[in-house]
Amino acid sequence: MSPNSRSLGDIPGLTPEQEATWFAYMRVVLRLDFEVAHDLAARGGLSHADFHVLNALADSPGEHLPVGDLAVRIGWERSRLSHQVLRMERRGLVSRRTAATDARVTEVGLSSAGRDALRLATPGHAALVRRLFFDGLDPDLLDPLRTALDQIHEQLVAEGTLPRPPGHQTQWAG
């Protein structure tokens, strides 16, 4: 029997509890991503991708980062980020420039319009996150959840293909 012809019941690797947990996680991630994207677009015309880029830049020294560092920071491939940055630059949300220290490096910077868009979007976004994510969660589960997510992130960094990001955000930027 070839690997492609196995039945799903023959696939090893996850215990029933792990499998149920994974699918619970996927239900949350997919639905939350939809709701956040819908809300950001309706409130201020930003995509969820725009928000990720703007927030990462606002939380960076000097509000700019080399493209490669920004890609690692938000966990994207450089090509995806490059296309996103071009779309955002056309809308005046970010700017690109050659790095002063290395002409081979392109940096992405937060523009004043991008800063304003982020400043306008963040309060509504935070309220949505509170309502959809935290309001239904027992407060006693916050610390264990954060610990679990930090452990999972560390495993992703240790075993994944992207380099370790330079730090991580723990509060809203700006």
C-alpha positions as CSV (number, residue, x, y, z in Angstrom):
1,M,0.0,0.0,0.0
2,S,1.4,3.4,-1.0
3,P,1.5,6.2,1.6
4,N,-1.1,8.1,-0.4
5,S,-3.6,5.2,-0.3
6,R,-3.7,4.8,3.5
7,S,-6.9,5.3,5.3
8,L,-7.0,8.2,7.8
9,G,-7.3,5.8,10.6
10,D,-3.9,4.4,9.7
11,I,-2.1,7.7,10.1
12,P,0.1,7.6,13.2
13,G,1.3,10.4,15.3
14,L,-1.5,12.0,17.4
15,T,-3.3,10.6,20.4
16,P,-7.1,11.0,20.4
17,E,-6.7,13.8,23.0
18,Q,-4.0,15.5,20.8
19,E,-6.2,15.2,17.7
20,A,-9.2,16.6,19.5
21,T,-7.1,19.5,20.8
22,W,-5.6,20.3,17.4
23,F,-9.0,20.4,15.8
24,A,-10.4,22.6,18.6
25,Y,-7.4,24.9,18.1
26,M,-8.0,25.0,14.3
27,R,-11.7,25.9,14.8
28,V,-10.7,28.8,16.9
29,V,-7.9,30.0,14.7
30,L,-9.9,29.9,11.5
31,R,-13.0,31.5,12.9
32,L,-11.1,34.1,14.9
33,D,-9.1,35.1,11.8
34,F,-12.3,35.5,9.8
35,E,-13.9,37.6,12.5
36,V,-10.8,39.8,13.0
37,A,-10.3,40.3,9.3
38,H,-14.0,41.2,8.8
39,D,-13.9,43.7,11.7
40,L,-10.7,45.4,10.6
41,A,-12.0,45.8,7.0
42,A,-15.4,47.2,8.2
43,R,-14.0,49.6,10.8
44,G,-11.0,51.1,8.9
45,G,-10.4,49.5,5.6
46,L,-7.4,47.5,6.8
47,S,-6.8,43.9,6.1
48,H,-5.6,41.5,8.8
49,A,-2.3,41.4,6.9
50,D,-2.1,45.2,7.0
51,F,-2.6,45.2,10.7
52,H,0.1,42.6,11.3
53,V,2.6,44.6,9.3
54,L,1.7,48.0,10.8
55,N,1.7,46.6,14.4
56,A,5.1,45.0,13.9
57,L,6.6,48.2,12.5
58,A,5.1,50.3,15.3
59,D,6.6,48.0,17.9
60,S,10.1,48.2,16.3
61,P,12.9,50.6,17.0
62,G,12.5,53.7,14.9
63,E,9.3,52.2,13.4
64,H,11.2,50.5,10.6
65,L,12.7,47.1,9.9
66,P,14.7,45.4,7.2
67,V,12.3,43.3,5.0
68,G,13.9,40.0,6.1
69,D,13.6,40.9,9.8
70,L,10.0,42.0,9.4
71,A,9.1,38.7,7.6
72,V,10.6,36.7,10.4
73,R,8.9,38.9,13.0
74,I,5.4,38.1,11.6
75,G,6.2,34.6,10.4
76,W,5.8,35.2,6.7
77,E,7.8,34.3,3.6
78,R,9.7,37.2,2.2
79,S,7.8,37.1,-1.1
80,R,4.5,37.3,0.6
81,L,5.7,40.2,2.7
82,S,7.2,42.0,-0.4
83,H,3.8,41.8,-2.2
84,Q,2.0,43.0,0.9
85,V,4.4,45.9,1.4
86,L,4.0,47.0,-2.2
87,R,0.2,47.1,-1.8
88,M,0.5,49.0,1.5
89,E,3.1,51.4,0.0
90,R,0.6,52.3,-2.8
91,R,-2.0,53.2,-0.1
92,G,0.6,55.3,1.8
93,L,0.6,53.1,4.9
94,V,4.3,52.2,4.7
95,S,7.5,53.4,2.9
96,R,10.5,51.5,1.6
97,R,14.1,52.7,1.6
98,T,17.6,51.4,1.2
99,A,19.2,50.7,4.5
100,A,21.8,53.3,5.4
101,T,24.2,50.6,6.6
102,D,23.8,48.2,3.7
103,A,22.7,49.2,0.2
104,R,21.6,45.6,-0.4
105,V,19.0,45.7,2.3
106,T,15.5,47.3,1.9
107,E,13.9,48.6,5.0
108,V,10.1,49.1,5.5
109,G,9.0,52.0,7.6
110,L,5.7,53.0,9.1
111,S,4.3,56.2,7.5
112,S,2.3,58.8,9.3
113,A,-0.8,57.5,7.5
114,G,0.0,54.0,8.6
115,R,0.5,55.1,12.2
116,D,-2.8,56.9,12.1
117,A,-4.6,53.9,10.6
118,L,-3.1,51.7,13.3
119,R,-4.0,54.2,16.0
120,L,-7.6,54.3,14.8
121,A,-7.9,50.5,14.4
122,T,-6.3,49.3,17.6
123,P,-9.0,50.3,20.2
124,G,-11.8,48.5,18.2
125,H,-9.5,45.6,17.5
126,A,-8.7,45.3,21.2
127,A,-12.4,45.4,22.1
128,L,-13.1,42.7,19.6
129,V,-10.3,40.5,20.9
130,R,-11.6,41.0,24.4
131,R,-15.2,40.2,23.4
132,L,-14.5,37.2,21.2
133,F,-11.5,35.7,22.9
134,F,-11.3,36.6,26.5
135,D,-14.9,37.2,27.6
136,G,-15.7,33.5,27.1
137,L,-12.5,32.3,28.9
138,D,-12.3,31.5,32.6
139,P,-9.8,34.1,34.0
140,D,-8.0,31.3,35.9
141,L,-7.1,29.8,32.5
142,L,-5.2,32.9,31.3
143,D,-1.8,32.1,32.8
144,P,-1.9,28.4,31.8
145,L,-3.0,29.4,28.3
146,R,-0.2,32.0,27.9
147,T,2.3,29.5,29.2
148,A,1.1,26.8,26.8
149,L,1.2,29.3,23.9
150,D,4.8,30.4,24.8
151,Q,5.9,26.8,24.9
152,I,4.3,26.1,21.5
153,H,6.0,29.2,20.1
154,E,9.4,28.2,21.5
155,Q,8.9,24.7,19.9
156,L,8.0,26.4,16.6
157,V,11.1,28.5,16.7
158,A,13.3,25.6,17.7
159,E,12.0,23.2,15.1
160,G,10.6,25.4,12.4
161,T,12.3,26.8,9.3
162,L,12.3,30.5,10.1
163,P,15.1,32.0,12.2
164,R,14.4,33.2,15.7
165,P,12.6,36.5,15.7
166,P,14.2,39.4,17.5
167,G,12.0,39.5,20.5
168,H,8.2,39.3,20.7
169,Q,5.4,41.7,21.4
170,T,3.5,41.6,24.7
171,Q,1.5,44.8,24.5
172,W,-0.1,47.1,21.9
173,A,2.4,49.3,20.1
174,G,2.1,53.0,19.8
